[in-house]
Amino acid sequence: QITLKESGPTLVKPTQTLTLTCTFSGFSLSTSGVGVGWIRQPPGKALEWLALIYWDDDKRYSPSLKSRLTITKDTSKNQVVLTMTNMDPVDTATYYCAHGGYVEMATTKWAFDYWGQGTLVTVSS
Amino acid sequence: DIQMTQSPSSLSASVGDRVTITCRASQSISSYLNWYQQKPGKAPKLLIYAASSLQSGVPSRFSGSGSGTDFTLTISSLQPEDFATYYCQQSYSTPSPFTFGPGTKVDIK
């Protein structure tokens, strides 16, 4: 079965760079049509999509955060890494990674169907 | 960028009630619309994809409809385990193809 788990620091200081790792099993990120995304959720607030990396190494970023984000994959280790620079207290959130894929043949309809448990990152001095 | 809105933002309902949640996109997204359920302290769970297709393992009391800009999630008979927050998400546009709606919280009346 597909599982994902996020790891990384629970506390970062303002201006620091956050590095989160998503370690997954049950699928290969070299399989066509598959991707891993990052989504965050500030306490008590809504979900916000951050980034996605596709099986072919294509990448998409949220336009509002694009300058601060980098997503990479290590297919041999079954890991996806997200870095976010210049962290601020407003970036305090639970960060999720999720497996996604095309859900309808011959379209680009996409959904995130398996999620990690999430990791809470607090930004504070 | 495409903006997603949901109504209502919250609702109170009783077990057995029929519940309808609406999601609206700021421009047409065809049927590139998913619905997720999130319970407190848990990760979201995919319920409906492509506007009306039921994800495997999801009870049939959940259904989705709509196309273009207006979409609906319906729970035909609310069960105790359905009290949660529901989010819609579009997967249509680039460069920001995965915008979520603000959520609708369903709690017990």
Interface residues (C-beta under 8 A of the other chain):
Chain A: G37 I39 A46 L47 E48 W49 L52 R60 Y61 S62 P63 Y96 A98 V103 E104 T107 T108 K109 W110 A111 F112 D113 W115 G116 Q117 G118
Chain B: D1 S31 Y32 N34 Y36 Q38 A43 P44 K45 L46 Y49 A50 S53 Q55 Y87 Q89 S91 T94 P95 S96 P97 F98 T99 F100 G101 P102 G103
